[in-house]
C-alpha cells in the first residue's frame, strides 16, 4: 500500500503531465494504474539509491582529500613516549599519507556532531571525538572553551571584541573570528590576564 503523501505526489505528477500535454494539443495516458504505480515507485527508489551512493562517495573522497585526524594510542609493546590521556600530537591521514600535527599548532576546534574539527594553518582535520571529550584531554591552560561548540588555543588569540549582547568575538592571529558566549567570556578574560 502506498502512503498517502506518495499517492498525492503521484496524482499531482499525473495532473501536471496531463496539463503539459494539453498545452501542446496532445493527450496524456498514464496507463494501467497498478503497473505504472510500481514503475514510478521503482524509478523513485533507484533515484534515491543513486543519490545516496553519490553523496556517500563524495563524503569519502572529501575525507580523503581533506584529511582526518585521530588520537595516538598506546603502543602494543612498551610504555608510550608521551602521555596518551593528554595528547601532544595527533595522527592525521590525508591522501594516503600519515603525519603528525602538534597540539600547539591547533588554532581552534569546532564541534560538528560526533566530530571535532581541528583547524590548523587554514586546514580542517575532522577528529572522531566529541568536543567535551577532546576538551577533557587537551591542556586546559592552552585550550579554553569559548562557546558550546568552540575551543580556542589561548596562544592564538589576538583580541577579544565585547558585544552589546554580553557575548564577544574572539579574533585570532590568522584573522579568524570565533564566537564567545557570555557564559565563557569571563573565564576567557581571566585566562588572557595570566
GULUM-621568 format. One record per residue (C-alpha): residue number from 1; residue in one letter; chain; x, y, z. Coordinates in nm, 2 decimals. Each point is the difference from the previous one (the first is absolute). Layout:
<atom n="NUM" res="A" chain="A" east="X" north="Y" up="Z"/>
...
This chain:
<atom n="1" res="X" chain="A" east="0.00" north="0.00" up="0.00"/>
<atom n="2" res="X" chain="A" east="0.14" north="0.34" up="-0.10"/>
<atom n="3" res="X" chain="A" east="0.01" north="0.27" up="0.27"/>
<atom n="4" res="X" chain="A" east="-0.24" north="0.29" up="-0.05"/>
<atom n="5" res="X" chain="A" east="0.28" north="0.25" up="-0.05"/>
<atom n="6" res="X" chain="A" east="0.15" north="-0.20" up="-0.29"/>
<atom n="7" res="X" chain="A" east="-0.35" north="-0.07" up="-0.14"/>
<atom n="8" res="X" chain="A" east="-0.07" north="0.38" up="0.00"/>
<atom n="9" res="X" chain="A" east="0.33" north="0.08" up="-0.16"/>
<atom n="10" res="X" chain="A" east="-0.06" north="-0.26" up="-0.27"/>
<atom n="11" res="X" chain="A" east="-0.35" north="0.14" up="-0.07"/>
<atom n="12" res="X" chain="A" east="0.15" north="0.35" up="-0.02"/>
<atom n="13" res="X" chain="A" east="0.27" north="-0.12" up="-0.24"/>
<atom n="14" res="X" chain="A" east="-0.27" north="-0.16" up="-0.23"/>
<atom n="15" res="X" chain="A" east="-0.21" north="0.32" up="0.01"/>
<atom n="16" res="X" chain="A" east="0.31" north="0.21" up="-0.09"/>
<atom n="17" res="X" chain="A" east="0.08" north="-0.23" up="-0.29"/>
<atom n="18" res="X" chain="A" east="-0.36" north="0.01" up="-0.12"/>
<atom n="19" res="X" chain="A" east="0.01" north="0.38" up="0.01"/>
<atom n="20" res="X" chain="A" east="0.34" north="0.02" up="-0.17"/>
<atom n="21" res="X" chain="A" east="-0.12" north="-0.24" up="-0.28"/>
<atom n="22" res="X" chain="A" east="-0.33" north="0.20" up="-0.03"/>
<atom n="23" res="X" chain="A" east="0.19" north="0.32" up="-0.07"/>
<atom n="24" res="X" chain="A" east="0.16" north="-0.17" up="-0.30"/>
<atom n="25" res="X" chain="A" east="-0.33" north="-0.13" up="-0.12"/>
<atom n="26" res="X" chain="A" east="0.08" north="-0.36" up="0.09"/>
<atom n="27" res="X" chain="A" east="-0.16" north="-0.25" up="0.24"/>
<atom n="28" res="X" chain="A" east="0.20" north="-0.17" up="0.28"/>
<atom n="29" res="X" chain="A" east="-0.09" north="-0.35" up="0.09"/>
<atom n="30" res="X" chain="A" east="0.15" north="-0.12" up="0.33"/>
<atom n="31" res="X" chain="A" east="-0.08" north="-0.37" up="-0.08"/>
<atom n="32" res="X" chain="A" east="-0.11" north="-0.28" up="0.23"/>
<atom n="33" res="X" chain="A" east="0.03" north="0.14" up="0.36"/>
<atom n="34" res="X" chain="A" east="0.15" north="-0.30" up="0.18"/>
<atom n="35" res="X" chain="A" east="0.28" north="-0.05" up="-0.25"/>
<atom n="36" res="X" chain="A" east="0.07" north="0.37" up="-0.03"/>
<atom n="37" res="X" chain="A" east="0.00" north="0.05" up="0.37"/>
<atom n="38" res="X" chain="A" east="0.25" north="-0.28" up="0.04"/>
<atom n="39" res="X" chain="A" east="0.21" north="0.15" up="-0.28"/>
<atom n="40" res="X" chain="A" east="0.00" north="0.35" up="0.17"/>
<atom n="41" res="X" chain="A" east="0.08" north="-0.15" up="0.34"/>
<atom n="42" res="X" chain="A" east="0.30" north="-0.20" up="-0.14"/>
<atom n="43" res="X" chain="A" east="0.12" north="0.31" up="-0.20"/>
<atom n="44" res="X" chain="A" east="-0.02" north="0.21" up="0.32"/>
<atom n="45" res="X" chain="A" east="0.18" north="-0.27" up="0.20"/>
<atom n="46" res="X" chain="A" east="0.28" north="-0.01" up="-0.26"/>
<atom n="47" res="X" chain="A" east="0.03" north="0.37" up="0.00"/>
<atom n="48" res="X" chain="A" east="0.03" north="0.01" up="0.38"/>
<atom n="49" res="X" chain="A" east="0.25" north="-0.28" up="0.01"/>
<atom n="50" res="X" chain="A" east="0.21" north="0.18" up="-0.26"/>
<atom n="51" res="X" chain="A" east="0.00" north="0.32" up="0.20"/>
<atom n="52" res="X" chain="A" east="0.11" north="-0.20" up="0.31"/>
<atom n="53" res="X" chain="A" east="0.29" north="-0.16" up="-0.19"/>
<atom n="54" res="X" chain="A" east="0.11" north="0.33" up="-0.15"/>
<atom n="55" res="X" chain="A" east="-0.01" north="0.18" up="0.34"/>
<atom n="56" res="X" chain="A" east="0.18" north="-0.28" up="0.18"/>
<atom n="57" res="X" chain="A" east="0.27" north="0.00" up="-0.27"/>
<atom n="58" res="X" chain="A" east="0.03" north="0.37" up="0.02"/>
<atom n="59" res="X" chain="A" east="0.04" north="-0.01" up="0.38"/>
<atom n="60" res="X" chain="A" east="0.26" north="-0.28" up="-0.03"/>
<atom n="61" res="X" chain="A" east="0.21" north="0.20" up="-0.25"/>
<atom n="62" res="X" chain="A" east="-0.04" north="0.32" up="0.20"/>
<atom n="63" res="X" chain="A" east="0.13" north="-0.17" up="0.31"/>
<atom n="64" res="X" chain="A" east="0.30" north="-0.15" up="-0.19"/>
<atom n="65" res="X" chain="A" east="0.08" north="0.34" up="-0.16"/>
<atom n="66" res="X" chain="A" east="-0.06" north="0.20" up="0.31"/>
<atom n="67" res="X" chain="A" east="0.16" north="-0.23" up="0.25"/>
<atom n="68" res="X" chain="A" east="-0.11" north="-0.16" up="0.32"/>
<atom n="69" res="X" chain="A" east="0.16" north="0.02" up="0.34"/>
<atom n="70" res="X" chain="A" east="0.01" north="-0.26" up="0.27"/>
<atom n="71" res="X" chain="A" east="0.14" north="-0.02" up="0.35"/>
<atom n="72" res="X" chain="A" east="0.33" north="-0.19" up="0.05"/>
<atom n="73" res="X" chain="A" east="-0.05" north="-0.33" up="0.19"/>
<atom n="74" res="X" chain="A" east="0.24" north="-0.17" up="0.24"/>
<atom n="75" res="X" chain="A" east="0.25" north="-0.23" up="-0.18"/>
<atom n="76" res="X" chain="A" east="-0.05" north="-0.37" up="0.03"/>
<atom n="77" res="X" chain="A" east="0.35" north="-0.06" up="0.13"/>
<atom n="78" res="X" chain="A" east="0.15" north="0.23" up="0.27"/>
<atom n="79" res="X" chain="A" east="-0.12" north="0.32" up="0.16"/>
<atom n="80" res="X" chain="A" east="-0.12" north="0.29" up="-0.22"/>
<atom n="81" res="X" chain="A" east="0.26" north="0.28" up="-0.07"/>
<atom n="82" res="X" chain="A" east="-0.25" north="0.27" up="0.09"/>
<atom n="83" res="X" chain="A" east="-0.32" north="0.00" up="0.21"/>
<atom n="84" res="X" chain="A" east="-0.29" north="-0.15" up="-0.19"/>
<atom n="85" res="X" chain="A" east="-0.26" north="0.16" up="0.22"/>
<atom n="86" res="X" chain="A" east="0.15" north="0.35" up="-0.06"/>
<atom n="87" res="X" chain="A" east="0.10" north="-0.01" up="-0.37"/>
<atom n="88" res="X" chain="A" east="0.28" north="0.21" up="-0.13"/>
<atom n="89" res="X" chain="A" east="-0.05" north="-0.11" up="-0.36"/>
<atom n="90" res="X" chain="A" east="-0.28" north="-0.13" up="-0.22"/>
<atom n="91" res="X" chain="A" east="0.04" north="-0.25" up="-0.28"/>
<atom n="92" res="X" chain="A" east="-0.14" north="0.14" up="-0.33"/>
<atom n="93" res="X" chain="A" east="-0.08" north="-0.21" up="-0.31"/>
<atom n="94" res="X" chain="A" east="-0.02" north="0.19" up="-0.32"/>
<atom n="95" res="X" chain="A" east="0.01" north="-0.13" up="-0.36"/>
<atom n="96" res="X" chain="A" east="0.14" north="-0.34" up="0.12"/>
<atom n="97" res="X" chain="A" east="0.28" north="0.16" up="0.20"/>
<atom n="98" res="X" chain="A" east="0.03" north="0.03" up="0.38"/>
<atom n="99" res="X" chain="A" east="0.17" north="0.29" up="0.19"/>
<atom n="100" res="X" chain="A" east="-0.01" north="0.15" up="0.35"/>
<atom n="101" res="X" chain="A" east="-0.16" north="0.33" up="0.10"/>
<atom n="102" res="X" chain="A" east="0.12" north="0.15" up="0.32"/>
<atom n="103" res="X" chain="A" east="-0.27" north="0.10" up="0.25"/>
<atom n="104" res="X" chain="A" east="0.17" north="0.35" up="0.02"/>
<atom n="105" res="X" chain="A" east="-0.07" north="0.05" up="-0.38"/>
<atom n="106" res="X" chain="A" east="-0.37" north="-0.04" up="0.05"/>
<atom n="107" res="X" chain="A" east="-0.15" north="0.35" up="-0.02"/>
<atom n="108" res="X" chain="A" east="-0.36" north="-0.08" up="0.09"/>
<atom n="109" res="X" chain="A" east="-0.24" north="-0.29" up="0.01"/>
<atom n="110" res="X" chain="A" east="-0.36" north="-0.01" up="-0.11"/>
<atom n="111" res="X" chain="A" east="-0.26" north="-0.26" up="0.09"/>
<atom n="112" res="X" chain="A" east="-0.17" north="-0.18" up="-0.29"/>
<atom n="113" res="X" chain="A" east="-0.23" north="-0.27" up="0.14"/>
<atom n="114" res="X" chain="A" east="0.21" north="-0.30" up="0.10"/>
<atom n="115" res="X" chain="A" east="0.31" north="0.17" up="-0.15"/>
<atom n="116" res="X" chain="A" east="0.22" north="0.29" up="0.12"/>
<atom n="117" res="X" chain="A" east="0.15" north="0.19" up="-0.29"/>
<atom n="118" res="X" chain="A" east="0.37" north="0.09" up="0.08"/>
<atom n="119" res="X" chain="A" east="0.09" north="0.33" up="-0.18"/>
<atom n="120" res="X" chain="A" east="0.38" north="0.00" up="-0.08"/>
<atom n="121" res="X" chain="A" east="0.16" north="0.27" up="-0.23"/>
<atom n="122" res="X" chain="A" east="-0.31" north="0.04" up="-0.21"/>
<atom n="123" res="X" chain="A" east="-0.08" north="-0.37" up="-0.03"/>
<atom n="124" res="X" chain="A" east="-0.27" north="-0.20" up="0.18"/>
<atom n="125" res="X" chain="A" east="0.05" north="-0.35" up="0.13"/>
<atom n="126" res="X" chain="A" east="-0.30" north="-0.18" up="0.14"/>
<atom n="127" res="X" chain="A" east="0.06" north="-0.20" up="0.31"/>
<atom n="128" res="X" chain="A" east="-0.25" north="-0.27" up="0.11"/>
<atom n="129" res="X" chain="A" east="-0.06" north="0.14" up="0.34"/>
<atom n="130" res="X" chain="A" east="-0.25" north="0.22" up="0.18"/>
<atom n="131" res="X" chain="A" east="0.12" north="0.35" up="0.09"/>
<atom n="132" res="X" chain="A" east="-0.05" north="-0.08" up="0.38"/>
<atom n="133" res="X" chain="A" east="0.21" north="-0.31" up="-0.03"/>
<atom n="134" res="X" chain="A" east="0.28" north="0.18" up="-0.19"/>
<atom n="135" res="X" chain="A" east="-0.02" north="0.30" up="0.25"/>
<atom n="136" res="X" chain="A" east="0.06" north="-0.24" up="0.29"/>
<atom n="137" res="X" chain="A" east="0.31" north="-0.14" up="-0.17"/>
<atom n="138" res="X" chain="A" east="0.16" north="0.32" up="-0.12"/>
<atom n="139" res="X" chain="A" east="0.21" north="0.22" up="0.23"/>
<atom n="140" res="X" chain="A" east="-0.25" north="0.23" up="0.18"/>
<atom n="141" res="X" chain="A" east="0.27" north="0.27" up="0.03"/>
<atom n="142" res="X" chain="A" east="0.03" north="0.03" up="-0.38"/>
<atom n="143" res="X" chain="A" east="-0.35" north="-0.09" up="-0.13"/>
<atom n="144" res="X" chain="A" east="-0.30" north="0.17" up="0.13"/>
<atom n="145" res="X" chain="A" east="-0.37" north="-0.04" up="-0.08"/>
<atom n="146" res="X" chain="A" east="-0.14" north="0.33" up="-0.12"/>
<atom n="147" res="X" chain="A" east="-0.34" north="-0.13" up="-0.14"/>
<atom n="148" res="X" chain="A" east="-0.20" north="-0.32" up="0.03"/>
<atom n="149" res="X" chain="A" east="0.14" north="-0.10" up="-0.34"/>
<atom n="150" res="X" chain="A" east="0.35" north="0.16" up="0.00"/>
<atom n="151" res="X" chain="A" east="0.34" north="-0.04" up="0.18"/>
<atom n="152" res="X" chain="A" east="0.29" north="0.24" up="-0.07"/>
<atom n="153" res="X" chain="A" east="0.37" north="-0.02" up="0.05"/>
<atom n="154" res="X" chain="A" east="0.06" north="0.29" up="0.24"/>
<atom n="155" res="X" chain="A" east="0.34" north="0.07" up="-0.16"/>
<atom n="156" res="X" chain="A" east="-0.17" north="0.07" up="-0.33"/>
<atom n="157" res="X" chain="A" east="-0.24" north="0.27" up="0.13"/>
<atom n="158" res="X" chain="A" east="0.08" north="0.35" up="-0.14"/>
<atom n="159" res="X" chain="A" east="-0.29" north="0.18" up="0.17"/>
<atom n="160" res="X" chain="A" east="-0.35" north="-0.03" up="0.15"/>
<atom n="161" res="X" chain="A" east="-0.28" north="0.22" up="-0.12"/>
<atom n="162" res="X" chain="A" east="-0.28" north="0.05" up="0.25"/>
<atom n="163" res="X" chain="A" east="-0.35" north="0.03" up="-0.14"/>
<atom n="164" res="X" chain="A" east="-0.30" north="0.19" up="0.14"/>
<atom n="165" res="X" chain="A" east="-0.18" north="-0.33" up="0.05"/>
<atom n="166" res="X" chain="A" east="0.25" north="-0.12" up="0.26"/>
<atom n="167" res="X" chain="A" east="0.16" north="-0.24" up="-0.25"/>
<atom n="168" res="X" chain="A" east="0.33" north="0.06" up="-0.17"/>
<atom n="169" res="X" chain="A" east="0.20" north="-0.07" up="-0.31"/>
<atom n="170" res="X" chain="A" east="0.35" north="-0.16" up="0.03"/>
<atom n="171" res="X" chain="A" east="0.24" north="0.12" up="-0.27"/>
<atom n="172" res="X" chain="A" east="0.28" north="-0.24" up="-0.07"/>
<atom n="173" res="X" chain="A" east="0.34" north="0.10" up="-0.14"/>
<atom n="174" res="X" chain="A" east="-0.09" north="-0.15" up="-0.34"/>
<atom n="175" res="X" chain="A" east="-0.31" north="0.22" up="-0.03"/>
<atom n="176" res="X" chain="A" east="-0.25" north="-0.27" up="0.10"/>
<atom n="177" res="X" chain="A" east="-0.29" north="0.12" up="0.21"/>
<atom n="178" res="X" chain="A" east="-0.14" north="-0.25" up="0.25"/>
<atom n="179" res="X" chain="A" east="-0.32" north="0.07" up="0.21"/>
<atom n="180" res="X" chain="A" east="0.03" north="0.02" up="0.37"/>
<atom n="181" res="X" chain="A" east="-0.32" north="-0.03" up="0.21"/>
<atom n="182" res="X" chain="A" east="-0.05" north="0.22" up="0.31"/>
<atom n="183" res="X" chain="A" east="0.03" north="-0.31" up="0.22"/>
<atom n="184" res="X" chain="A" east="0.36" north="-0.06" up="-0.12"/>
<atom n="185" res="X" chain="A" east="0.10" north="0.36" up="-0.03"/>
<atom n="186" res="X" chain="A" east="0.12" north="0.06" up="0.36"/>
<atom n="187" res="X" chain="A" east="0.21" north="-0.33" up="0.02"/>
<atom n="188" res="X" chain="A" east="0.16" north="0.10" up="-0.34"/>
<atom n="189" res="X" chain="A" east="0.08" north="0.35" up="0.13"/>
<atom n="190" res="X" chain="A" east="0.16" north="-0.15" up="0.32"/>
<atom n="191" res="X" chain="A" east="0.20" north="-0.24" up="-0.21"/>
<atom n="192" res="X" chain="A" east="0.13" north="0.28" up="-0.22"/>
<atom n="193" res="X" chain="A" east="0.10" north="0.20" up="0.31"/>
<atom n="194" res="X" chain="A" east="0.24" north="-0.28" up="0.11"/>
